[in-house]
């Protein structure tokens, strides 16, 4: 479970950030907990074991920079994002190893992009949790070759095993799309990192496996894949 903190002496912003985090996590099937604070000293007295913190720079009685310094003494791994009315983030970034900043008024699209990047960096592309019919699978997304919906079952294919998940393909797509997974067919999700080449309406994987590319999805899939390759350069 990811733990989030929003701290701002203006309650409207803590509540807005809380809603944005909740929407993002629910859309990506991320288990989460969010706590909001309007006073940095109260935050310091309560908990410091969070993963990602959104902190207003211009707060009273303790400002966001000093609050972040105190947090860093006890939690060196959390990702700190400054929230500010001014473009003055760079004056303080290196002092507390802040991950980034967002300006007020908060733009939802920019917020989601920043949160997406923070989640990726925090997870370090390591293990995510996926519900199986037999329990819970903790797996590095890079180790998943593709996911197939067949005979009313969602099967997760790795190089060594096949797992059956209780999640539908759509749920897994929203959970994995940030890790470069895409639909190539209504019944297949594929890890773009695992593609060797595309020929016609067939995809060859790096392990020499073959996945169908649906004709109706081919044009969009190829555009997405070429965009992915460009990002990798």
Secondary structure, DSSP 8 states (H G I E B T S, - for coil): -EEEEEE-SSHHHHHHHHHHHHHHHHHTT--EEEEEES-HHHHHHH----SEEEEESS-SSS-HHHHHHHHHHH-SSSEEEEEESSS-GGGTHHHHT--EEEESS--HHHHHHHHHHHHHHHHTT-EEEEEETTEEEEEEGGGEEEEEEETTEEEEEESS-EEEESS-HHHHHHHHGGGTEEEEETTEEEEGGGEEEEETTEEEETTS-EEE--HHHHHHHHHHHHHHHHHH-
